[in-house]
Amino acid sequence: MSSLKQRLAEGRSLLMVNPNHVSSTLAEKLTASGADAIFIDCEHGAADFQQVQLMAKGARLGGGFTIVRPQNQERSVITRCLNCGADGVMVPLVHTAAKARAVVETVRYACPDTFADKLVIVMIESLEAVDNLDEILTVEGIDVFFVGPGDLSQSMGYSPAVAAGDAGPSQCWIWWMRRWHAYGLRVVGRAPWRCARMSNIWSVAGRSCSITTPIPSSPKG
């Protein structure tokens, strides 16, 4: 089974679904039904480390992977998420290049032998991050730059709520980042498991999903 990194390198988009429940059985069913990965949200969700481990096993049984969002950027927290079986991490509130480099160093430390297979995602979700985006994008070892629509919208003076089928005001930054780097975006909807292709973004009508799109073959203005 090719890793998430390999799939991005092949030019494929990745579908990552947030089950919104602590359930290894649901994690297995989602990946068996076609999700590339499940998303375990430890920043806002209820899953503990033991439950992360069980859900990661379930996702792998279904033929998929697991990405965990740790509750913070602490080295020990990110390390434990990876040691529990996560195939990658989505680290929140990365506002500077220094913080991005620290994330990469932590993942290298936690997974010295398997770092090449771990997906490293940092979240761009503040005006400070946008201001520092040029420098953040130069950090080696980051695989995906993921736009956090709620926090970014709020930092721009908008409501943090994301309407069904909408990317929020943060979508205005997507055109810029997608010229050079893989990017991720959250999409929400109301009806379960109906997919529609919209440009380079997959809109999945369900509780919540995340889309990771690979680097374009050639930049476009």
Backbone as CSV, one residue per row, in Angstrom:
resi,resn,N_x,N_y,N_z,CA_x,CA_y,CA_z,C_x,C_y,C_z
1,MET,0.846,-1.187,0.000,0.000,0.000,0.000,0.888,1.245,0.000
2,SER,0.703,2.104,-0.991,1.517,3.303,-1.089,1.157,4.284,0.021
3,SER,2.157,5.001,0.526,1.926,5.946,1.613,1.210,7.192,1.106
4,LEU,0.735,8.006,2.031,0.081,9.258,1.658,1.048,10.172,0.923
5,LYS,2.310,10.190,1.356,3.324,10.990,0.673,3.499,10.540,-0.767
6,GLN,3.532,9.236,-0.971,3.699,8.700,-2.329,2.518,9.072,-3.210
7,ARG,1.331,9.032,-2.654,0.131,9.374,-3.431,0.159,10.844,-3.864
8,LEU,0.608,11.717,-2.960,0.745,13.122,-3.337,1.789,13.283,-4.430
9,ALA,2.902,12.552,-4.311,3.963,12.644,-5.305,3.494,12.170,-6.676
10,GLU,2.492,11.288,-6.681,1.933,10.781,-7.934,0.891,11.735,-8.514
11,GLY,0.637,12.847,-7.826,-0.316,13.835,-8.324,-1.750,13.576,-7.944
12,ARG,-1.969,12.765,-6.922,-3.325,12.418,-6.511,-3.787,13.296,-5.357
13,SER,-5.083,13.610,-5.334,-5.673,14.289,-4.187,-6.003,13.253,-3.125
14,LEU,-5.976,13.679,-1.871,-6.258,12.770,-0.767,-7.542,13.181,-0.060
15,LEU,-8.355,12.203,0.273,-9.588,12.441,1.009,-9.395,11.965,2.450
16,MET,-9.513,12.882,3.385,-9.370,12.571,4.803,-10.663,12.943,5.507
17,VAL,-11.260,12.017,6.208,-12.582,12.219,6.809,-12.478,12.216,8.329
18,ASN,-13.135,13.192,8.938,-13.229,13.266,10.394,-14.475,12.517,10.845
19,PRO,-14.324,11.354,11.483,-15.515,10.599,11.900,-16.307,11.291,13.000
20,ASN,-15.670,12.211,13.732,-16.336,12.983,14.783,-16.823,12.112,15.934
21,HIS,-16.340,10.884,15.982,-16.670,9.963,17.069,-15.424,9.148,17.388
22,VAL,-15.271,8.780,18.632,-14.158,7.923,19.032,-14.591,6.475,18.824
23,SER,-14.232,5.913,17.673,-14.673,4.567,17.318,-13.699,3.937,16.340
24,SER,-13.067,2.853,16.756,-12.152,2.147,15.857,-12.922,1.452,14.740
25,THR,-14.129,1.002,15.038,-14.958,0.342,14.015,-15.344,1.338,12.927
26,LEU,-15.737,2.533,13.327,-16.097,3.562,12.349,-14.872,3.953,11.520
27,ALA,-13.710,4.041,12.158,-12.483,4.358,11.429,-12.219,3.310,10.355
28,GLU,-12.404,2.049,10.694,-12.205,0.966,9.726,-13.217,1.060,8.588
29,LYS,-14.476,1.322,8.904,-15.520,1.391,7.879,-15.279,2.549,6.919
30,LEU,-14.819,3.688,7.445,-14.590,4.851,6.589,-13.480,4.596,5.584
31,THR,-12.375,4.024,6.031,-11.285,3.764,5.094,-11.640,2.624,4.139
32,ALA,-12.394,1.649,4.630,-12.829,0.565,3.745,-13.791,1.079,2.680
33,SER,-14.481,2.186,2.966,-15.452,2.769,2.031,-14.822,3.747,1.043
34,GLY,-13.515,3.991,1.190,-12.848,4.814,0.193,-12.065,6.004,0.698
35,ALA,-12.184,6.334,1.991,-11.392,7.441,2.527,-9.916,7.032,2.540
36,ASP,-9.048,7.936,2.103,-7.615,7.645,2.172,-7.132,7.619,3.610
37,ALA,-7.713,8.465,4.430,-7.287,8.561,5.827,-8.432,9.063,6.690
38,ILE,-8.351,8.754,7.969,-9.254,9.360,8.936,-8.484,10.447,9.674
39,PHE,-9.216,11.415,10.177,-8.636,12.537,10.895,-9.097,12.470,12.339
40,ILE,-8.148,12.374,13.259,-8.473,12.351,14.686,-8.093,13.705,15.273
41,ASP,-9.081,14.420,15.751,-8.872,15.770,16.248,-8.712,15.751,17.762
42,CYS,-7.464,15.814,18.216,-7.205,15.849,19.653,-7.128,17.276,20.184
43,GLU,-7.208,18.257,19.293,-7.222,19.652,19.736,-8.604,20.027,20.261
44,HIS,-9.641,19.602,19.547,-11.009,19.921,19.943,-11.815,18.678,20.310
45,GLY,-11.325,17.491,19.977,-12.064,16.266,20.209,-11.740,15.602,21.536
46,ALA,-12.346,14.414,21.746,-12.272,13.739,23.046,-11.300,12.564,23.073
47,ALA,-10.676,12.224,21.960,-9.837,11.030,21.906,-8.578,11.191,22.757
48,ASP,-8.258,10.145,23.555,-7.001,10.126,24.290,-5.997,9.279,23.510
49,PHE,-4.804,9.097,24.056,-3.759,8.403,23.314,-4.109,6.941,23.049
50,GLN,-4.716,6.271,24.011,-5.100,4.877,23.801,-6.148,4.765,22.693
51,GLN,-7.085,5.699,22.653,-8.109,5.678,21.617,-7.518,6.022,20.252
52,VAL,-6.529,6.910,20.218,-5.821,7.186,18.970,-5.189,5.904,18.441
53,GLN,-4.576,5.149,19.323,-3.939,3.900,18.916,-4.951,2.915,18.336
54,LEU,-6.100,2.784,18.988,-7.116,1.851,18.522,-7.724,2.305,17.192
55,MET,-7.973,3.595,17.039,-8.546,4.099,15.790,-7.546,3.987,14.646
56,ALA,-6.261,4.181,14.940,-5.239,4.017,13.908,-5.188,2.573,13.421
57,LYS,-5.326,1.640,14.336,-5.366,0.225,13.951,-6.601,-0.064,13.103
58,GLY,-7.738,0.517,13.481,-8.956,0.314,12.709,-8.836,0.857,11.300
59,ALA,-8.285,2.072,11.171,-8.105,2.659,9.843,-7.191,1.810,8.986
60,ARG,-6.138,1.280,9.585,-5.205,0.431,8.826,-5.883,-0.870,8.385
61,LEU,-6.738,-1.442,9.234,-7.479,-2.655,8.861,-8.387,-2.395,7.671
62,GLY,-8.917,-1.182,7.572,-9.786,-0.825,6.459,-9.031,-0.474,5.192
63,GLY,-7.705,-0.441,5.282,-6.896,-0.151,4.097,-6.501,1.308,3.963
64,GLY,-6.560,2.064,5.078,-6.231,3.483,5.004,-5.238,3.911,6.062
65,PHE,-5.181,5.213,6.295,-4.188,5.798,7.176,-4.861,6.684,8.216
66,THR,-4.041,7.220,9.122,-4.546,8.074,10.190,-3.690,9.325,10.316
67,ILE,-4.345,10.483,10.336,-3.686,11.747,10.617,-4.265,12.297,11.917
68,VAL,-3.393,12.707,12.820,-3.836,13.215,14.114,-3.490,14.690,14.243
69,ARG,-4.456,15.464,14.730,-4.166,16.842,15.107,-3.941,16.869,16.621
70,PRO,-2.694,17.069,17.064,-2.421,17.117,18.500,-3.007,18.369,19.123
71,GLN,-3.162,18.332,20.439,-3.787,19.473,21.101,-2.883,20.692,21.168
72,ASN,-1.597,20.502,20.948,-0.668,21.627,20.948,0.604,21.222,20.204
73,GLN,1.613,22.068,20.246,2.848,21.830,19.515,3.953,21.245,20.391
74,GLU,3.620,20.804,21.583,4.635,20.262,22.479,5.275,19.009,21.872
75,ARG,6.578,18.929,22.022,7.343,17.813,21.464,6.827,16.459,21.956
76,SER,6.565,16.367,23.264,6.122,15.093,23.830,4.742,14.692,23.317
77,VAL,3.861,15.662,23.102,2.512,15.369,22.627,2.541,14.862,21.186
78,ILE,3.279,15.556,20.322,3.395,15.121,18.922,4.049,13.743,18.852
79,THR,5.072,13.538,19.662,5.770,12.251,19.681,4.841,11.118,20.084
80,ARG,4.022,11.342,21.101,3.104,10.286,21.551,2.052,9.978,20.497
81,CYS,1.566,10.993,19.798,0.599,10.743,18.722,1.196,9.821,17.663
82,LEU,2.426,10.092,17.286,3.093,9.276,16.270,3.400,7.882,16.806
83,ASN,3.803,7.794,18.052,4.101,6.487,18.641,2.849,5.643,18.831
84,CYS,1.689,6.280,18.828,0.423,5.541,18.931,-0.045,5.004,17.582
85,GLY,0.719,5.276,16.528,0.389,4.687,15.229,-0.086,5.656,14.170
86,ALA,-0.060,6.951,14.472,-0.479,7.928,13.463,0.486,7.917,12.286
87,ASP,-0.060,8.059,11.090,0.757,8.104,9.871,1.191,9.521,9.543
88,GLY,0.754,10.459,10.342,1.154,11.847,10.166,0.454,12.723,11.179
89,VAL,0.879,13.974,11.242,0.260,14.922,12.165,-0.108,16.200,11.425
90,MET,-1.191,16.804,11.884,-1.603,18.124,11.397,-1.489,19.069,12.587
91,VAL,-0.431,19.852,12.608,-0.119,20.663,13.785,-0.789,22.031,13.683
92,PRO,-1.578,22.407,14.688,-2.322,23.666,14.623,-1.468,24.883,14.968
93,LEU,-1.954,26.046,14.537,-1.431,27.343,14.968,0.069,27.500,14.719
94,VAL,0.480,27.169,13.508,1.880,27.366,13.124,1.977,28.740,12.477
95,HIS,2.436,29.712,13.240,2.413,31.100,12.796,3.712,31.564,12.158
96,THR,4.814,30.842,12.418,6.128,31.294,11.952,6.928,30.138,11.366
97,ALA,7.960,30.488,10.621,8.850,29.479,10.061,9.584,28.730,11.168
98,ALA,9.910,29.426,12.252,10.599,28.776,13.368,9.739,27.669,13.965
99,LYS,8.437,27.936,14.098,7.534,26.909,14.616,7.410,25.755,13.618
100,ALA,7.385,26.058,12.339,7.300,25.008,11.317,8.537,24.115,11.367
101,ARG,9.711,24.720,11.508,10.941,23.926,11.600,10.949,23.056,12.855
102,ALA,10.412,23.583,13.941,10.349,22.803,15.175,9.456,21.578,15.012
103,VAL,8.364,21.725,14.254,7.479,20.580,13.981,8.238,19.495,13.223
104,VAL,8.954,19.885,12.193,9.718,18.917,11.399,10.752,18.215,12.266
105,GLU,11.457,18.960,13.084,12.479,18.376,13.956,11.862,17.384,14.933
106,THR,10.679,17.692,15.437,10.005,16.790,16.360,9.618,15.482,15.682
107,VAL,9.063,15.567,14.470,8.670,14.348,13.751,9.909,13.515,13.403
108,ARG,10.983,14.158,13.011,12.235,13.429,12.741,12.724,12.714,13.995
109,TYR,12.637,13.385,15.124,13.060,12.796,16.396,12.178,11.598,16.757
110,ALA,10.865,11.755,16.589,9.935,10.697,16.979,10.003,9.488,16.055
111,CYS,10.312,9.730,14.772,10.287,8.654,13.766,11.582,8.658,12.948
112,PRO,12.709,8.371,13.568,13.979,8.453,12.836,14.082,7.483,11.668
113,ASP,13.412,6.339,11.773,13.514,5.319,10.724,12.379,5.389,9.712
114,THR,11.284,6.057,10.069,10.111,6.082,9.180,9.684,7.500,8.816
115,PHE,10.551,8.469,9.059,10.189,9.854,8.777,9.757,10.045,7.319
116,ALA,10.408,9.342,6.411,10.109,9.499,4.981,8.676,9.111,4.645
117,ASP,8.026,8.327,5.515,6.654,7.889,5.259,5.614,8.688,6.045
118,LYS,6.062,9.555,6.933,5.136,10.314,7.768,4.732,11.613,7.074
119,LEU,3.430,11.893,7.068,2.930,13.123,6.453,2.967,14.247,7.486
120,VAL,3.677,15.312,7.152,3.813,16.455,8.061,2.980,17.608,7.518
121,ILE,1.968,17.994,8.272,1.039,19.048,7.867,1.086,20.162,8.905
122,VAL,1.226,21.392,8.453,1.119,22.526,9.368,-0.086,23.362,8.965
123,MET,-0.723,23.948,9.964,-1.949,24.686,9.713,-1.680,26.186,9.629
124,ILE,-2.169,26.774,8.549,-2.112,28.215,8.336,-3.472,28.759,8.745
125,GLU,-3.532,29.401,9.918,-4.850,29.788,10.429,-4.815,31.090,11.226
126,SER,-3.943,32.009,10.786,-3.914,33.329,11.424,-3.323,34.331,10.446
127,LEU,-3.623,35.593,10.674,-3.034,36.635,9.841,-1.525,36.704,10.041
128,GLU,-1.056,36.347,11.247,0.393,36.295,11.473,1.036,35.268,10.562
129,ALA,0.394,34.100,10.426,0.917,33.059,9.538,0.905,33.522,8.088
130,VAL,-0.161,34.217,7.704,-0.238,34.746,6.338,0.879,35.752,6.089
131,ASP,1.129,36.607,7.065,2.210,37.585,6.936,3.574,36.911,6.801
132,ASN,3.721,35.747,7.441,4.990,35.028,7.415,5.009,33.894,6.399
133,LEU,4.012,33.864,5.510,3.824,32.714,4.638,5.009,32.466,3.709
134,ASP,5.602,33.525,3.161,6.749,33.350,2.270,7.846,32.545,2.948
135,GLU,8.137,32.876,4.196,9.205,32.184,4.920,8.774,30.786,5.340
136,ILE,7.516,30.645,5.761,7.024,29.325,6.183,7.091,28.333,5.034
137,LEU,6.767,28.790,3.831,6.758,27.894,2.666,8.150,27.407,2.274
138,THR,9.185,28.008,2.808,10.547,27.585,2.478,11.056,26.485,3.403
139,VAL,10.302,26.154,4.446,10.757,25.167,5.426,10.759,23.771,4.811
140,GLU,11.903,23.125,4.832,12.035,21.774,4.294,11.381,20.758,5.242
141,GLY,10.709,19.781,4.658,10.128,18.714,5.450,8.639,18.834,5.683
142,ILE,8.049,19.984,5.298,6.596,20.141,5.393,5.979,19.608,4.103
143,ASP,5.023,18.691,4.241,4.401,18.081,3.063,3.155,18.837,2.607
144,VAL,2.397,19.373,3.560,1.126,20.023,3.227,0.956,21.257,4.106
145,PHE,0.470,22.324,3.494,0.099,23.530,4.218,-1.425,23.584,4.229
146,PHE,-2.000,23.425,5.416,-3.440,23.251,5.531,-4.098,24.526,6.060
147,VAL,-5.060,25.035,5.321,-5.770,26.246,5.723,-6.844,25.906,6.760
148,GLY,-6.744,26.549,7.926,-7.762,26.387,8.963,-8.794,27.489,8.833
149,PRO,-9.944,27.233,8.209,-10.886,28.297,7.869,-11.489,29.004,9.065
150,GLY,-11.740,28.273,10.159,-12.379,28.895,11.303,-11.501,29.939,11.966
151,ASP,-10.312,29.519,12.392,-9.411,30.436,13.085,-8.921,31.548,12.163
152,LEU,-8.625,31.210,10.904,-8.150,32.234,9.980,-9.239,33.264,9.703
153,SER,-10.459,32.793,9.501,-11.575,33.715,9.275,-11.755,34.647,10.468
154,GLN,-11.661,34.070,11.669,-11.839,34.880,12.875,-10.727,35.914,13.006
155,SER,-9.488,35.533,12.652,-8.385,36.482,12.750,-8.514,37.599,11.718
156,MET,-9.335,37.349,10.667,-9.574,38.360,9.636,-10.812,39.202,9.934
157,GLY,-11.483,38.899,11.065,-12.659,39.668,11.447,-13.971,39.084,10.988
158,TYR,-13.926,37.831,10.468,-15.141,37.159,10.019,-15.612,36.160,11.071
159,SER,-16.819,35.642,10.882,-17.317,34.587,11.740,-16.490,33.323,11.523
160,PRO,-16.178,32.569,12.595,-15.421,31.326,12.425,-16.253,30.190,11.849
161,ALA,-17.582,30.361,11.790,-18.447,29.303,11.275,-18.220,29.116,9.785
162,VAL,-18.228,27.845,9.346,-18.078,27.513,7.934,-19.372,26.898,7.449
163,ALA,-20.027,27.550,6.515,-21.301,27.049,5.995,-21.078,25.809,5.134
164,ALA,-22.120,25.002,4.995,-22.029,23.799,4.185,-21.622,24.121,2.762
165,GLY,-20.604,23.413,2.271,-20.139,23.601,0.910,-19.260,24.813,0.722
166,ASP,-18.887,25.488,1.829,-18.123,26.722,1.732,-16.767,26.544,2.385
167,ALA,-15.769,27.230,1.848,-14.435,27.173,2.427,-14.178,28.348,3.350
168,GLY,-15.083,29.322,3.388,-14.893,30.492,4.220,-13.963,31.486,3.557
169,PRO,-13.749,32.660,4.184,-12.881,33.686,3.599,-11.471,33.200,3.336
170,SER,-11.031,32.135,4.041,-9.661,31.663,3.851,-9.422,31.114,2.457
171,GLN,-10.478,30.861,1.682,-10.274,30.341,0.336,-9.528,31.339,-0.553
172,CYS,-9.513,32.621,-0.168,-8.834,33.616,-0.986,-7.326,33.394,-1.003
173,TRP,-6.811,32.627,-0.036,-5.368,32.373,-0.006,-4.996,31.122,-0.781
174,ILE,-5.986,30.291,-1.125,-5.692,29.021,-1.768,-5.005,29.218,-3.121
175,TRP,-5.477,30.152,-3.915,-4.919,30.334,-5.257,-3.432,30.598,-5.182
176,TRP,-3.016,31.279,-4.108,-1.599,31.635,-3.994,-0.770,30.430,-3.589
177,MET,-1.201,29.721,-2.547,-0.402,28.609,-2.052,-0.342,27.450,-3.026
178,ARG,-1.406,27.226,-3.779,-1.441,26.065,-4.656,-0.493,26.210,-5.853
179,ARG,0.059,27.380,-6.051,0.980,27.551,-7.166,2.278,26.795,-6.936
180,TRP,2.652,26.608,-5.676,3.954,26.001,-5.405,3.905,24.786,-4.487
181,HIS,2.874,24.647,-3.673,2.897,23.634,-2.629,1.580,22.868,-2.556
182,ALA,1.685,21.661,-1.992,0.469,20.920,-1.683,-0.285,21.680,-0.601
183,TYR,-1.603,21.767,-0.734,-2.396,22.473,0.249,-3.573,21.619,0.683
184,GLY,-4.106,21.935,1.841,-5.270,21.223,2.340,-6.365,22.198,2.703
185,LEU,-7.608,21.725,2.645,-8.761,22.582,2.914,-9.881,21.745,3.499
186,ARG,-10.561,22.301,4.494,-11.707,21.622,5.085,-12.974,22.002,4.335
187,VAL,-13.827,21.012,4.096,-15.120,21.245,3.449,-16.187,20.552,4.275
188,VAL,-17.336,21.196,4.461,-18.417,20.601,5.241,-19.668,20.495,4.387
189,GLY,-20.599,19.650,4.831,-21.848,19.478,4.096,-22.891,18.837,4.975
190,ARG,-24.080,18.628,4.411,-25.194,18.133,5.224,-25.589,16.693,4.898
191,ALA,-25.551,16.293,3.656,-26.027,14.956,3.286,-24.845,14.002,3.234
192,PRO,-24.970,12.782,3.745,-23.839,11.884,3.874,-23.359,11.312,2.544
193,TRP,-22.032,11.394,2.345,-21.325,10.647,1.323,-21.798,10.866,-0.105
194,ARG,-22.042,12.137,-0.456,-22.263,12.457,-1.855,-21.132,13.370,-2.281
195,CYS,-20.411,12.944,-3.287,-19.212,13.678,-3.686,-19.434,14.398,-5.003
196,ALA,-18.913,15.614,-5.101,-19.000,16.366,-6.351,-17.680,17.055,-6.594
197,ARG,-17.179,16.995,-7.815,-15.910,17.622,-8.135,-16.124,19.110,-8.412
198,MET,-15.377,19.953,-7.709,-15.453,21.393,-7.921,-14.029,21.894,-8.140
199,SER,-13.671,22.140,-9.390,-12.325,22.582,-9.723,-11.335,21.570,-9.173
200,ASN,-10.394,22.015,-8.336,-9.427,21.109,-7.738,-9.781,20.736,-6.313
201,ILE,-11.010,21.029,-5.896,-11.435,20.731,-4.535,-12.556,19.700,-4.571
202,TRP,-12.411,18.638,-3.765,-13.489,17.669,-3.621,-14.396,18.130,-2.501
203,SER,-15.668,18.300,-2.794,-16.636,18.651,-1.767,-17.360,17.383,-1.352
204,VAL,-17.194,16.989,-0.117,-17.856,15.787,0.369,-18.955,16.195,1.319
205,ALA,-20.172,15.822,0.968,-21.310,16.164,1.812,-21.352,15.186,2.971
206,GLY,-20.847,15.577,4.091,-20.815,14.749,5.284,-20.513,15.643,6.462
207,ARG,-20.148,15.064,7.558,-19.879,15.871,8.743,-18.702,16.823,8.516
208,SER,-17.606,16.275,8.095,-16.441,17.114,7.843,-15.416,16.307,7.071
209,CYS,-14.774,16.932,6.117,-13.714,16.232,5.414,-12.596,17.200,5.107
210,SER,-11.444,16.659,4.843,-10.282,17.470,4.515,-9.710,16.985,3.201
211,ILE,-9.333,17.919,2.361,-8.810,17.600,1.052,-7.371,18.057,0.961
212,THR,-6.516,17.180,0.512,-5.136,17.551,0.264,-4.875,17.427,-1.224
213,THR,-4.438,18.504,-1.846,-4.217,18.557,-3.278,-2.731,18.702,-3.573
214,PRO,-2.213,17.914,-4.507,-0.770,17.929,-4.767,-0.303,19.181,-5.488
215,ILE,1.013,19.330,-5.525,1.636,20.451,-6.217,1.281,20.397,-7.698
216,PRO,0.813,21.494,-8.285,0.507,21.502,-9.710,1.767,21.269,-10.543
217,SER,1.591,20.735,-11.739,2.742,20.438,-12.583,3.444,21.693,-13.034
218,SER,2.719,22.799,-13.197,3.350,24.058,-13.587,2.573,25.213,-12.987
219,PRO,3.252,26.208,-12.415,2.561,27.337,-11.793,1.724,28.109,-12.803
220,LYS,0.599,28.595,-12.310,-0.270,29.433,-13.142,-0.575,30.713,-12.374
221,GLY,-0.637,31.814,-13.085,-0.924,33.061,-12.410,-2.383,33.209,-12.102
